[in-house]
Structures are given as C-alpha cells and as structure tokens.
Amino acid sequence: MIDEVKSGETQLLDVRTLEEWQEGHAEHAVHIPIDELLNGDTGSLDLGKKIYIYCRSGSRASVATRYLQERGFQAESIGGLRNWLHEGGTLAKS
C-alpha cells in the first residue's frame, strides 16, 4: 500500500477536519473533510485509481469508503492515521 501511494498508482484520502489535518497528516494524502465529501465534493480524486482512506480512528473512513464505492470509486478504508504510520507511512513535512 505505501509504495502504491508513493508511486501515484493509488490515492490516499484524509477525511478528517481541517484542524486535524493541520495537526499532522500522511505524506502524499489528499484532504477532503468527510462533511464536504458527503456533500459531493470529490475534489481531485481519480475514478480510475484505487483510494485508501483514513481518519483518526477509522469510523469516518468507513463511511467515506461506502460513499465512494456507491459512486463507482475503488475505495478501501485503512482505519486511522495510526494505521498508515504502523505500516511504514510517514507524515508530511510542515
């Protein structure tokens, strides 16, 4: 997963709030808060690429995953930001 995201083969989506994003986020992540996503804002997400989704604990990521899957996206929840870091992912440098 990490290498796929780094290479651009897949996408990484952070659905946390702006405040959470500013506290620290995964390197290579795109930020679309869950409320905006559920209002139809899919930003720069590419329908042709798989999307890994995270939030703080995993619950918002699960909601976002279902929402995007219903709209034809290949989406998978990876849980919380902690999971990204546990798998070897890094935080973006400020």
Buried (B, 14 or more C-beta within 10 A) or exposed (E): BBEBBBEEEBBBBBBBBEEBBEEEBBBBBBBBBBEBBBEEEBEEBEEEEBBBBBBBBBEBBBBBBEBBEEEEBBBBBBBBBEBBBEEEBEBEEE
